Structure formats: C-alpha cells, structure tokens
Amino acid sequence: MLTVHHALAFLVIAVCVLSAALALVAYRRRRVGGLVSHALALAQTLIVAQVALGLLLLADHRHADKGVHYMYGSLALLSVAWPWLYAPPDPRRRLAWFAGATLLAAVLGIRAYLTA
C-alpha cells in the first residue's frame, strides 16, 4: 500500500500541473472545453484518493517521518475543495479559481512528497 501511495503521488502532481496548465490556457483563450473540465475533475479525484490512501496507511500505524506531511496533504485537499464553495459564478473567473487551486495543490503535493 505504501508503494501505491508513493506512485500515486507522482501521478497526482503530474495531473495537477497538466490540468492547471490546460485550465490556464483555456482561460487565456476564453474557451472552456470538456477536456479541461475532465482534467480538473481527475486531479480532484486523484487528490481525494491519495488522502484516502494516506488515511489507510495511518490507520495501519504507518506514520510519516515528519508531521508536516499530513499538513501539506490536508491543505492540498482543501485547496481543491475551496473553489467549490467560494468561486464566483462567472464561468471564466470560476475557471481561473479552479486552475489556481489545482496549481496550489500540485505545489503542496510536491512539498508533501519531499517531507515523506
């Protein structure tokens, strides 16, 4: 399970960076397609799966070396959940919020990986 958690970490970071880049390009071009929406949803789903795996590891008494690992993982989850509650109703600005939140989740994922 620990190996899956480590492998999923790379996938989460890559998908978050890619989907944030796609969303920012769509924001600049003023066109939002299905690919951008699906990429952002995939990034959010992978983050939730990563946190769930981390909680399963924690329940199995496998703790991270540093306590800040949990903080970075929790903040990554909160960063992608935040726009669902507070993003403005305008679709273009909403896309910018989700792109920024996903990019922040990627940075926090990198930080969490480095503290593991």
matplotlib code that plots the C-alpha trace (Angstrom):
import matplotlib.pyplot as plt

x = [0.0, 2.9, 4.2, 0.9, 0.8, 4.3, 3.4, 0.1, 2.0, 3.8, 0.6, -1.2, 1.5, 1.7, -2.1, -2.4, 0.2, -1.2, -4.8, -3.8, -1.9, -4.8, -7.2, -5.0, -4.6, -8.4, -8.8, -6.5, -8.2, -11.7, -12.8, -13.6, -13.9, -14.8, -11.2, -10.4, -13.3, -12.5, -8.8, -9.7, -12.1, -9.5, -7.0, -9.5, -10.4, -6.7, -6.1, -9.1, -7.8, -4.3, -5.6, -7.8, -4.7, -2.8, -5.5, -5.5, -1.7, -2.2, -4.9, -2.3, 0.1, 2.4, 3.3, 5.2, 8.6, 7.6, 4.3, 4.1, 3.5, -0.1, -0.5, 0.6, -1.7, -4.7, -4.0, -3.8, -7.2, -8.7, -7.2, -9.2, -12.3, -12.2, -13.3, -16.5, -17.6, -16.2, -15.5, -17.5, -20.5, -18.9, -17.6, -14.4, -13.4, -14.5, -12.1, -9.3, -10.1, -10.0, -6.8, -5.1, -6.4, -5.2, -1.8, -1.6, -2.5, 0.4, 2.9, 1.5, 1.8, 5.4, 6.0, 4.2, 6.3, 9.5, 8.6, 7.6]
y = [0.0, 2.4, 1.8, 2.7, 5.8, 6.8, 6.0, 7.9, 10.9, 11.3, 10.9, 13.4, 16.0, 15.4, 15.5, 18.6, 20.5, 19.4, 20.2, 23.6, 24.4, 23.3, 25.4, 28.5, 28.1, 27.8, 30.9, 32.9, 31.7, 32.3, 28.8, 26.0, 22.5, 19.2, 18.2, 21.0, 20.1, 16.4, 17.1, 19.3, 16.6, 13.9, 16.0, 16.5, 12.8, 11.7, 14.1, 12.6, 9.1, 10.0, 11.4, 8.3, 6.0, 8.1, 7.7, 3.9, 3.9, 5.9, 3.5, 0.7, 2.6, 3.6, 7.2, 9.7, 10.7, 14.4, 15.6, 18.4, 15.7, 15.5, 19.2, 19.5, 16.7, 18.2, 21.6, 20.1, 18.5, 21.8, 23.8, 21.9, 21.9, 25.6, 26.8, 24.7, 27.0, 30.4, 30.7, 33.4, 32.4, 33.8, 30.8, 32.3, 33.6, 30.3, 28.5, 30.8, 29.9, 26.1, 26.5, 28.3, 25.9, 22.9, 24.5, 25.2, 21.5, 20.5, 22.7, 21.3, 17.8, 18.3, 19.7, 16.7, 14.3, 16.0, 15.7, 12.0]
z = [0.0, 0.7, -2.8, -4.3, -2.1, -3.5, -7.1, -6.8, -5.5, -8.8, -10.7, -8.6, -9.1, -12.9, -13.4, -11.2, -13.2, -16.5, -15.7, -14.2, -17.4, -19.6, -17.5, -17.7, -21.4, -21.7, -19.5, -21.8, -25.0, -23.4, -24.4, -21.9, -23.3, -21.9, -21.7, -19.3, -17.0, -17.0, -16.3, -13.3, -12.1, -12.5, -10.5, -7.7, -7.7, -7.5, -4.6, -2.7, -3.5, -2.3, 1.0, 1.5, 0.9, 3.4, 6.0, 5.4, 6.0, 9.1, 10.3, 9.8, 12.1, 9.3, 10.1, 8.1, 9.3, 9.6, 10.9, 8.3, 5.7, 7.0, 6.9, 3.3, 2.2, 4.1, 2.6, -0.9, -0.4, 1.0, -1.9, -4.5, -2.3, -1.7, -5.2, -4.9, -2.1, -2.9, -6.6, -8.4, -10.6, -13.7, -15.7, -16.8, -13.4, -11.8, -14.2, -13.0, -9.4, -10.2, -12.2, -9.4, -6.7, -8.7, -9.2, -5.5, -4.9, -7.1, -5.2, -1.9, -3.3, -4.1, -0.6, 0.9, -1.1, -0.1, 3.6, 3.4]

ax = plt.figure().add_subplot(projection="3d")
ax.plot(x, y, z, "-o")
ax.set_aspect("equal")
plt.show()
